[in-house]
Every structure is written in C-alpha cells, then in structure tokens.
Amino acid sequence: MFKVTPVCTYCDKEIKGNEVVFVKMRYPERKGMTEIKAYLQNEGKLICEECFNKKSK
C-alpha cells in the first residue's frame, strides 16, 4: 500500500533484496521491537556498497 523503495543516499540507486548496504544512524536510546526495514528507512541513511567503497578510499 505505502511501499517505499529503498535507495542509496548518494547515488539514488535502488537497493534490491539481499544486497550489501551500509547504514549511517545513531544508536537508539529506547528498547523495543520494531519492523527493521521501516526503522532503517526512517532513522538511517542507506549507502550502497559501491558508494561506501568510493568514499572510504
């Protein structure tokens, strides 16, 4: 219904299932159960492996 497609923050490449990604985010203060994909999409910045390797060099 409200499906959000995950994309890389730097190159806007669509992130597919089973792909290696890096997430930049703050460690959460609170405890609890949550749906991990939605949490990462809302609270973190997704970075594809190619952009991460380019930036780290």
PDB file of N, H, CA, C and O in Angstrom:
ATOM      1  N   MET A   1       0.811  -1.179   0.000  1.00  0.00           N
ATOM      2  CA  MET A   1       0.000   0.000   0.000  1.00  0.00           C
ATOM      3  C   MET A   1       0.869   1.265   0.000  1.00  0.00           C
ATOM      4  O   MET A   1       0.785   2.060  -0.936  1.00  0.00           O
ATOM      5  N   PHE A   2       1.707   1.467   1.036  1.00  0.00           N
ATOM      6  H   PHE A   2       1.776   0.821   1.796  1.00  0.00           H
ATOM      7  CA  PHE A   2       2.595   2.620   1.096  1.00  0.00           C
ATOM      8  C   PHE A   2       4.027   2.163   0.919  1.00  0.00           C
ATOM      9  O   PHE A   2       4.905   2.558   1.686  1.00  0.00           O
ATOM     10  N   LYS A   3       4.269   1.352  -0.066  1.00  0.00           N
ATOM     11  H   LYS A   3       3.556   1.032  -0.690  1.00  0.00           H
ATOM     12  CA  LYS A   3       5.592   0.778  -0.268  1.00  0.00           C
ATOM     13  C   LYS A   3       6.594   1.854  -0.665  1.00  0.00           C
ATOM     14  O   LYS A   3       6.395   2.575  -1.643  1.00  0.00           O
ATOM     15  N   VAL A   4       7.668   1.952   0.105  1.00  0.00           N
ATOM     16  H   VAL A   4       7.829   1.367   0.899  1.00  0.00           H
ATOM     17  CA  VAL A   4       8.744   2.893  -0.165  1.00  0.00           C
ATOM     18  C   VAL A   4       9.924   2.093  -0.690  1.00  0.00           C
ATOM     19  O   VAL A   4      10.342   1.116  -0.069  1.00  0.00           O
ATOM     20  N   THR A   5      10.463   2.504  -1.830  1.00  0.00           N
ATOM     21  H   THR A   5      10.123   3.298  -2.335  1.00  0.00           H
ATOM     22  CA  THR A   5      11.595   1.811  -2.410  1.00  0.00           C
ATOM     23  C   THR A   5      12.876   2.356  -1.790  1.00  0.00           C
ATOM     24  O   THR A   5      13.123   3.560  -1.857  1.00  0.00           O
ATOM     25  N   PRO A   6      13.702   1.491  -1.185  1.00  0.00           N
ATOM     26  CA  PRO A   6      14.953   1.981  -0.595  1.00  0.00           C
ATOM     27  C   PRO A   6      15.956   2.364  -1.681  1.00  0.00           C
ATOM     28  O   PRO A   6      16.142   1.627  -2.650  1.00  0.00           O
ATOM     29  N   VAL A   7      16.595   3.511  -1.517  1.00  0.00           N
ATOM     30  H   VAL A   7      16.444   4.110  -0.730  1.00  0.00           H
ATOM     31  CA  VAL A   7      17.589   3.985  -2.471  1.00  0.00           C
ATOM     32  C   VAL A   7      18.826   4.463  -1.716  1.00  0.00           C
ATOM     33  O   VAL A   7      18.748   4.838  -0.546  1.00  0.00           O
ATOM     34  N   CYS A   8      19.967   4.445  -2.401  1.00  0.00           N
ATOM     35  H   CYS A   8      20.031   4.141  -3.351  1.00  0.00           H
ATOM     36  CA  CYS A   8      21.228   4.935  -1.845  1.00  0.00           C
ATOM     37  C   CYS A   8      21.130   6.441  -1.649  1.00  0.00           C
ATOM     38  O   CYS A   8      20.593   7.145  -2.504  1.00  0.00           O
ATOM     39  N   THR A   9      21.640   6.933  -0.543  1.00  0.00           N
ATOM     40  H   THR A   9      22.077   6.361   0.151  1.00  0.00           H
ATOM     41  CA  THR A   9      21.605   8.355  -0.229  1.00  0.00           C
ATOM     42  C   THR A   9      22.461   9.166  -1.192  1.00  0.00           C
ATOM     43  O   THR A   9      22.131  10.313  -1.492  1.00  0.00           O
ATOM     44  N   TYR A  10      23.551   8.590  -1.678  1.00  0.00           N
ATOM     45  H   TYR A  10      23.819   7.658  -1.435  1.00  0.00           H
ATOM     46  CA  TYR A  10      24.490   9.333  -2.511  1.00  0.00           C
ATOM     47  C   TYR A  10      24.178   9.258  -4.003  1.00  0.00           C
ATOM     48  O   TYR A  10      24.201  10.284  -4.683  1.00  0.00           O
ATOM     49  N   CYS A  11      23.884   8.057  -4.531  1.00  0.00           N
ATOM     50  H   CYS A  11      23.865   7.224  -3.978  1.00  0.00           H
ATOM     51  CA  CYS A  11      23.726   7.925  -5.984  1.00  0.00           C
ATOM     52  C   CYS A  11      22.287   7.649  -6.421  1.00  0.00           C
ATOM     53  O   CYS A  11      22.029   7.551  -7.621  1.00  0.00           O
ATOM     54  N   ASP A  12      21.358   7.523  -5.502  1.00  0.00           N
ATOM     55  H   ASP A  12      21.567   7.603  -4.527  1.00  0.00           H
ATOM     56  CA  ASP A  12      19.938   7.261  -5.776  1.00  0.00           C
ATOM     57  C   ASP A  12      19.687   5.938  -6.500  1.00  0.00           C
ATOM     58  O   ASP A  12      18.660   5.772  -7.159  1.00  0.00           O
ATOM     59  N   LYS A  13      20.626   5.000  -6.375  1.00  0.00           N
ATOM     60  H   LYS A  13      21.460   5.135  -5.840  1.00  0.00           H
ATOM     61  CA  LYS A  13      20.447   3.672  -6.959  1.00  0.00           C
ATOM     62  C   LYS A  13      19.470   2.885  -6.087  1.00  0.00           C
ATOM     63  O   LYS A  13      19.560   2.927  -4.860  1.00  0.00           O
ATOM     64  N   GLU A  14      18.546   2.176  -6.711  1.00  0.00           N
ATOM     65  H   GLU A  14      18.473   2.143  -7.708  1.00  0.00           H
ATOM     66  CA  GLU A  14      17.588   1.370  -5.970  1.00  0.00           C
ATOM     67  C   GLU A  14      18.307   0.192  -5.321  1.00  0.00           C
ATOM     68  O   GLU A  14      19.120  -0.476  -5.960  1.00  0.00           O
ATOM     69  N   ILE A  15      18.008  -0.054  -4.063  1.00  0.00           N
ATOM     70  H   ILE A  15      17.348   0.489  -3.544  1.00  0.00           H
ATOM     71  CA  ILE A  15      18.625  -1.147  -3.323  1.00  0.00           C
ATOM     72  C   ILE A  15      17.703  -2.355  -3.399  1.00  0.00           C
ATOM     73  O   ILE A  15      16.536  -2.290  -3.015  1.00  0.00           O
ATOM     74  N   LYS A  16      18.244  -3.447  -3.896  1.00  0.00           N
ATOM     75  H   LYS A  16      19.192  -3.500  -4.208  1.00  0.00           H
ATOM     76  CA  LYS A  16      17.485  -4.685  -4.077  1.00  0.00           C
ATOM     77  C   LYS A  16      17.638  -5.577  -2.848  1.00  0.00           C
ATOM     78  O   LYS A  16      18.497  -5.337  -2.001  1.00  0.00           O
ATOM     79  N   GLY A  17      16.806  -6.598  -2.760  1.00  0.00           N
ATOM     80  H   GLY A  17      16.107  -6.793  -3.449  1.00  0.00           H
ATOM     81  CA  GLY A  17      16.895  -7.564  -1.676  1.00  0.00           C
ATOM     82  C   GLY A  17      18.187  -8.356  -1.745  1.00  0.00           C
ATOM     83  O   GLY A  17      18.674  -8.660  -2.834  1.00  0.00           O
ATOM     84  N   ASN A  18      18.740  -8.690  -0.602  1.00  0.00           N
ATOM     85  H   ASN A  18      18.345  -8.443   0.283  1.00  0.00           H
ATOM     86  CA  ASN A  18      19.953  -9.500  -0.474  1.00  0.00           C
ATOM     87  C   ASN A  18      21.204  -8.757  -0.950  1.00  0.00           C
ATOM     88  O   ASN A  18      22.227  -9.392  -1.205  1.00  0.00           O
ATOM     89  N   GLU A  19      21.148  -7.440  -1.074  1.00  0.00           N
ATOM     90  H   GLU A  19      20.318  -6.923  -0.867  1.00  0.00           H
ATOM     91  CA  GLU A  19      22.288  -6.631  -1.490  1.00  0.00           C
ATOM     92  C   GLU A  19      22.988  -6.090  -0.240  1.00  0.00           C
ATOM     93  O   GLU A  19      22.333  -5.797   0.760  1.00  0.00           O
ATOM     94  N   VAL A  20      24.312  -5.958  -0.294  1.00  0.00           N
ATOM     95  H   VAL A  20      24.844  -6.196  -1.107  1.00  0.00           H
ATOM     96  CA  VAL A  20      25.074  -5.431   0.830  1.00  0.00           C
ATOM     97  C   VAL A  20      24.898  -3.920   0.871  1.00  0.00           C
ATOM     98  O   VAL A  20      25.124  -3.235  -0.127  1.00  0.00           O
ATOM     99  N   VAL A  21      24.492  -3.399   2.036  1.00  0.00           N
ATOM    100  H   VAL A  21      24.308  -3.956   2.846  1.00  0.00           H
ATOM    101  CA  VAL A  21      24.336  -1.958   2.228  1.00  0.00           C
ATOM    102  C   VAL A  21      24.959  -1.563   3.555  1.00  0.00           C
ATOM    103  O   VAL A  21      25.191  -2.407   4.421  1.00  0.00           O
ATOM    104  N   PHE A  22      25.223  -0.291   3.704  1.00  0.00           N
ATOM    105  H   PHE A  22      25.034   0.395   3.000  1.00  0.00           H
ATOM    106  CA  PHE A  22      25.722   0.266   4.948  1.00  0.00           C
ATOM    107  C   PHE A  22      24.711   1.312   5.405  1.00  0.00           C
ATOM    108  O   PHE A  22      24.124   2.023   4.590  1.00  0.00           O
ATOM    109  N   VAL A  23      24.518   1.393   6.713  1.00  0.00           N
ATOM    110  H   VAL A  23      24.995   0.815   7.375  1.00  0.00           H
ATOM    111  CA  VAL A  23      23.527   2.313   7.262  1.00  0.00           C
ATOM    112  C   VAL A  23      24.216   3.234   8.256  1.00  0.00           C
ATOM    113  O   VAL A  23      24.869   2.781   9.196  1.00  0.00           O
ATOM    114  N   LYS A  24      24.061   4.531   8.035  1.00  0.00           N
ATOM    115  H   LYS A  24      23.531   4.899   7.271  1.00  0.00           H
ATOM    116  CA  LYS A  24      24.594   5.521   8.962  1.00  0.00           C
ATOM    117  C   LYS A  24      23.435   6.002   9.821  1.00  0.00           C
ATOM    118  O   LYS A  24      22.457   6.546   9.308  1.00  0.00           O
ATOM    119  N   MET A  25      23.550   5.798  11.135  1.00  0.00           N
ATOM    120  H   MET A  25      24.344   5.355  11.551  1.00  0.00           H
ATOM    121  CA  MET A  25      22.469   6.186  12.037  1.00  0.00           C
ATOM    122  C   MET A  25      22.987   6.276  13.465  1.00  0.00           C
ATOM    123  O   MET A  25      24.070   5.781  13.779  1.00  0.00           O
ATOM    124  N   ARG A  26      22.223   6.898  14.303  1.00  0.00           N
ATOM    125  H   ARG A  26      21.343   7.300  14.049  1.00  0.00           H
ATOM    126  CA  ARG A  26      22.534   6.950  15.734  1.00  0.00           C
ATOM    127  C   ARG A  26      22.002   5.677  16.403  1.00  0.00           C
ATOM    128  O   ARG A  26      20.975   5.130  16.002  1.00  0.00           O
ATOM    129  N   TYR A  27      22.713   5.230  17.413  1.00  0.00           N
ATOM    130  H   TYR A  27      23.547   5.675  17.738  1.00  0.00           H
ATOM    131  CA  TYR A  27      22.260   4.077  18.189  1.00  0.00           C
ATOM    132  C   TYR A  27      21.009   4.485  18.969  1.00  0.00           C
ATOM    133  O   TYR A  27      21.013   5.520  19.636  1.00  0.00           O
ATOM    134  N   PRO A  28      19.937   3.684  18.896  1.00  0.00           N
ATOM    135  CA  PRO A  28      18.676   4.083  19.549  1.00  0.00           C
ATOM    136  C   PRO A  28      18.771   4.082  21.077  1.00  0.00           C
ATOM    137  O   PRO A  28      19.425   3.223  21.668  1.00  0.00           O
ATOM    138  N   GLU A  29      18.117   5.046  21.699  1.00  0.00           N
ATOM    139  H   GLU A  29      17.585   5.744  21.219  1.00  0.00           H
ATOM    140  CA  GLU A  29      18.091   5.147  23.162  1.00  0.00           C
ATOM    141  C   GLU A  29      17.095   4.177  23.778  1.00  0.00           C
ATOM    142  O   GLU A  29      17.315   3.661  24.874  1.00  0.00           O
ATOM    143  N   ARG A  30      16.019   3.937  23.082  1.00  0.00           N
ATOM    144  H   ARG A  30      15.840   4.356  22.191  1.00  0.00           H
ATOM    145  CA  ARG A  30      14.935   3.145  23.662  1.00  0.00           C
ATOM    146  C   ARG A  30      15.022   1.680  23.246  1.00  0.00           C
ATOM    147  O   ARG A  30      15.631   1.329  22.236  1.00  0.00           O
ATOM    148  N   LYS A  31      14.400   0.856  24.048  1.00  0.00           N
ATOM    149  H   LYS A  31      13.905   1.142  24.869  1.00  0.00           H
ATOM    150  CA  LYS A  31      14.320  -0.570  23.753  1.00  0.00           C
ATOM    151  C   LYS A  31      12.969  -0.854  23.120  1.00  0.00           C
ATOM    152  O   LYS A  31      12.049  -0.039  23.190  1.00  0.00           O
ATOM    153  N   GLY A  32      12.865  -2.020  22.502  1.00  0.00           N
ATOM    154  H   GLY A  32      13.612  -2.682  22.445  1.00  0.00           H
ATOM    155  CA  GLY A  32      11.567  -2.399  21.967  1.00  0.00           C
ATOM    156  C   GLY A  32      11.692  -3.186  20.683  1.00  0.00           C
ATOM    157  O   GLY A  32      12.785  -3.377  20.149  1.00  0.00           O
ATOM    158  N   MET A  33      10.568  -3.633  20.209  1.00  0.00           N
ATOM    159  H   MET A  33       9.680  -3.478  20.643  1.00  0.00           H
ATOM    160  CA  MET A  33      10.502  -4.402  18.972  1.00  0.00           C
ATOM    161  C   MET A  33       9.982  -3.477  17.886  1.00  0.00           C
ATOM    162  O   MET A  33       9.084  -2.668  18.118  1.00  0.00           O
ATOM    163  N   THR A  34      10.558  -3.607  16.704  1.00  0.00           N
ATOM    164  H   THR A  34      11.288  -4.264  16.516  1.00  0.00           H
ATOM    165  CA  THR A  34      10.109  -2.797  15.579  1.00  0.00           C
ATOM    166  C   THR A  34      10.371  -3.540  14.281  1.00  0.00           C
ATOM    167  O   THR A  34      11.140  -4.501  14.252  1.00  0.00           O
ATOM    168  N   GLU A  35       9.744  -3.103  13.229  1.00  0.00           N
ATOM    169  H   GLU A  35       9.120  -2.322  13.252  1.00  0.00           H
ATOM    170  CA  GLU A  35       9.984  -3.703  11.923  1.00  0.00           C
ATOM    171  C   GLU A  35      11.272  -3.090  11.381  1.00  0.00           C
ATOM    172  O   GLU A  35      11.326  -1.889  11.116  1.00  0.00           O
ATOM    173  N   ILE A  36      12.310  -3.913  11.217  1.00  0.00           N
ATOM    174  H   ILE A  36      12.267  -4.889  11.432  1.00  0.00           H
ATOM    175  CA  ILE A  36      13.661  -3.420  10.962  1.00  0.00           C
ATOM    176  C   ILE A  36      13.780  -2.626   9.666  1.00  0.00           C
ATOM    177  O   ILE A  36      14.455  -1.596   9.652  1.00  0.00           O
ATOM    178  N   LYS A  37      13.158  -3.059   8.589  1.00  0.00           N
ATOM    179  H   LYS A  37      12.609  -3.895   8.601  1.00  0.00           H
ATOM    180  CA  LYS A  37      13.274  -2.341   7.322  1.00  0.00           C
ATOM    181  C   LYS A  37      12.701  -0.935   7.429  1.00  0.00           C
ATOM    182  O   LYS A  37      13.311   0.020   6.947  1.00  0.00           O
ATOM    183  N   ALA A  38      11.555  -0.800   8.045  1.00  0.00           N
ATOM    184  H   ALA A  38      11.059  -1.576   8.436  1.00  0.00           H
ATOM    185  CA  ALA A  38      10.930   0.512   8.206  1.00  0.00           C
ATOM    186  C   ALA A  38      11.780   1.397   9.124  1.00  0.00           C
ATOM    187  O   ALA A  38      11.933   2.591   8.865  1.00  0.00           O
ATOM    188  N   TYR A  39      12.323   0.824  10.177  1.00  0.00           N
ATOM    189  H   TYR A  39      12.198  -0.146  10.387  1.00  0.00           H
ATOM    190  CA  TYR A  39      13.148   1.594  11.101  1.00  0.00           C
ATOM    191  C   TYR A  39      14.395   2.126  10.412  1.00  0.00           C
ATOM    192  O   TYR A  39      14.738   3.299  10.562  1.00  0.00           O
ATOM    193  N   LEU A  40      15.075   1.268   9.657  1.00  0.00           N
ATOM    194  H   LEU A  40      14.796   0.316   9.535  1.00  0.00           H
ATOM    195  CA  LEU A  40      16.276   1.695   8.950  1.00  0.00           C
ATOM    196  C   LEU A  40      15.961   2.766   7.912  1.00  0.00           C
ATOM    197  O   LEU A  40      16.726   3.717   7.751  1.00  0.00           O
ATOM    198  N   GLN A  41      14.860   2.622   7.218  1.00  0.00           N
ATOM    199  H   GLN A  41      14.238   1.850   7.349  1.00  0.00           H
ATOM    200  CA  GLN A  41      14.455   3.595   6.197  1.00  0.00           C
ATOM    201  C   GLN A  41      14.156   4.955   6.832  1.00  0.00           C
ATOM    202  O   GLN A  41      14.508   5.993   6.271  1.00  0.00           O
ATOM    203  N   ASN A  42      13.510   4.953   7.996  1.00  0.00           N
ATOM    204  H   ASN A  42      13.224   4.110   8.451  1.00  0.00           H
ATOM    205  CA  ASN A  42      13.107   6.204   8.643  1.00  0.00           C
ATOM    206  C   ASN A  42      14.221   6.865   9.444  1.00  0.00           C
ATOM    207  O   ASN A  42      14.321   8.091   9.475  1.00  0.00           O
ATOM    208  N   GLU A  43      15.055   6.061  10.089  1.00  0.00           N
ATOM    209  H   GLU A  43      14.974   5.065  10.064  1.00  0.00           H
ATOM    210  CA  GLU A  43      16.042   6.611  11.019  1.00  0.00           C
ATOM    211  C   GLU A  43      17.467   6.648  10.479  1.00  0.00           C
ATOM    212  O   GLU A  43      18.318   7.327  11.052  1.00  0.00           O
ATOM    213  N   GLY A  44      17.746   5.937   9.394  1.00  0.00           N
ATOM    214  H   GLY A  44      17.054   5.385   8.928  1.00  0.00           H
ATOM    215  CA  GLY A  44      19.116   5.863   8.907  1.00  0.00           C
ATOM    216  C   GLY A  44      19.271   6.358   7.490  1.00  0.00           C
ATOM    217  O   GLY A  44      18.291   6.646   6.803  1.00  0.00           O
ATOM    218  N   LYS A  45      20.524   6.454   7.056  1.00  0.00           N
ATOM    219  H   LYS A  45      21.320   6.220   7.614  1.00  0.00           H
ATOM    220  CA  LYS A  45      20.856   6.799   5.679  1.00  0.00           C
ATOM    221  C   LYS A  45      21.443   5.541   5.046  1.00  0.00           C
ATOM    222  O   LYS A  45      22.486   5.056   5.485  1.00  0.00           O
ATOM    223  N   LEU A  46      20.788   5.013   4.031  1.00  0.00           N
ATOM    224  H   LEU A  46      19.940   5.406   3.675  1.00  0.00           H
ATOM    225  CA  LEU A  46      21.255   3.810   3.361  1.00  0.00           C
ATOM    226  C   LEU A  46      22.323   4.180   2.338  1.00  0.00           C
ATOM    227  O   LEU A  46      22.156   5.126   1.568  1.00  0.00           O
ATOM    228  N   ILE A  47      23.429   3.420   2.337  1.00  0.00           N
ATOM    229  H   ILE A  47      23.564   2.652   2.963  1.00  0.00           H
ATOM    230  CA  ILE A  47      24.538   3.671   1.421  1.00  0.00           C
ATOM    231  C   ILE A  47      24.867   2.353   0.728  1.00  0.00           C
ATOM    232  O   ILE A  47      25.110   1.344   1.389  1.00  0.00           O
ATOM    233  N   CYS A  48      24.873   2.362  -0.619  1.00  0.00           N
ATOM    234  H   CYS A  48      24.675   3.182  -1.156  1.00  0.00           H
ATOM    235  CA  CYS A  48      25.203   1.131  -1.344  1.00  0.00           C
ATOM    236  C   CYS A  48      26.698   0.835  -1.181  1.00  0.00           C
ATOM    237  O   CYS A  48      27.471   1.717  -0.809  1.00  0.00           O
ATOM    238  N   GLU A  49      27.092  -0.389  -1.456  1.00  0.00           N
ATOM    239  H   GLU A  49      26.463  -1.105  -1.758  1.00  0.00           H
ATOM    240  CA  GLU A  49      28.470  -0.821  -1.259  1.00  0.00           C
ATOM    241  C   GLU A  49      29.443  -0.048  -2.148  1.00  0.00           C
ATOM    242  O   GLU A  49      30.548   0.279  -1.715  1.00  0.00           O
ATOM    243  N   GLU A  50      29.046   0.246  -3.381  1.00  0.00           N
ATOM    244  H   GLU A  50      28.148  -0.020  -3.733  1.00  0.00           H
ATOM    245  CA  GLU A  50      29.915   0.973  -4.307  1.00  0.00           C
ATOM    246  C   GLU A  50      30.231   2.377  -3.779  1.00  0.00           C
ATOM    247  O   GLU A  50      31.389   2.795  -3.774  1.00  0.00           O
ATOM    248  N   CYS A  51      29.211   3.094  -3.339  1.00  0.00           N
ATOM    249  H   CYS A  51      28.270   2.755  -3.343  1.00  0.00           H
ATOM    250  CA  CYS A  51      29.418   4.450  -2.820  1.00  0.00           C
ATOM    251  C   CYS A  51      30.239   4.417  -1.531  1.00  0.00           C
ATOM    252  O   CYS A  51      31.074   5.294  -1.311  1.00  0.00           O
ATOM    253  N   PHE A  52      30.015   3.428  -0.688  1.00  0.00           N
ATOM    254  H   PHE A  52      29.337   2.715  -0.867  1.00  0.00           H
ATOM    255  CA  PHE A  52      30.770   3.307   0.558  1.00  0.00           C
ATOM    256  C   PHE A  52      32.245   3.080   0.261  1.00  0.00           C
ATOM    257  O   PHE A  52      33.111   3.673   0.904  1.00  0.00           O
ATOM    258  N   ASN A  53      32.535   2.214  -0.724  1.00  0.00           N
ATOM    259  H   ASN A  53      31.832   1.732  -1.247  1.00  0.00           H
ATOM    260  CA  ASN A  53      33.929   1.937  -1.069  1.00  0.00           C
ATOM    261  C   ASN A  53      34.598   3.152  -1.715  1.00  0.00           C
ATOM    262  O   ASN A  53      35.781   3.392  -1.475  1.00  0.00           O
ATOM    263  N   LYS A  54      33.878   3.913  -2.517  1.00  0.00           N
ATOM    264  H   LYS A  54      32.916   3.718  -2.711  1.00  0.00           H
ATOM    265  CA  LYS A  54      34.420   5.122  -3.135  1.00  0.00           C
ATOM    266  C   LYS A  54      34.751   6.160  -2.059  1.00  0.00           C
ATOM    267  O   LYS A  54      35.802   6.800  -2.103  1.00  0.00           O
ATOM    268  N   LYS A  55      33.850   6.316  -1.103  1.00  0.00           N
ATOM    269  H   LYS A  55      32.996   5.797  -1.067  1.00  0.00           H
ATOM    270  CA  LYS A  55      34.002   7.337  -0.076  1.00  0.00           C
ATOM    271  C   LYS A  55      35.102   6.989   0.916  1.00  0.00           C
ATOM    272  O   LYS A  55      35.768   7.886   1.432  1.00  0.00           O
ATOM    273  N   SER A  56      35.307   5.700   1.193  1.00  0.00           N
ATOM    274  H   SER A  56      34.766   4.971   0.773  1.00  0.00           H
ATOM    275  CA  SER A  56      36.293   5.287   2.187  1.00  0.00           C
ATOM    276  C   SER A  56      37.720   5.302   1.646  1.00  0.00           C
ATOM    277  O   SER A  56      38.668   5.189   2.422  1.00  0.00           O
ATOM    278  N   LYS A  57      37.889   5.440   0.338  1.00  0.00           N
ATOM    279  H   LYS A  57      37.118   5.533  -0.292  1.00  0.00           H
ATOM    280  CA  LYS A  57      39.249   5.463  -0.240  1.00  0.00           C
ATOM    281  C   LYS A  57      39.824   6.841  -0.249  1.00  0.00           C
ATOM    282  O   LYS A  57      40.953   7.036  -0.698  1.00  0.00           O
TER     283      LYS A  57
END
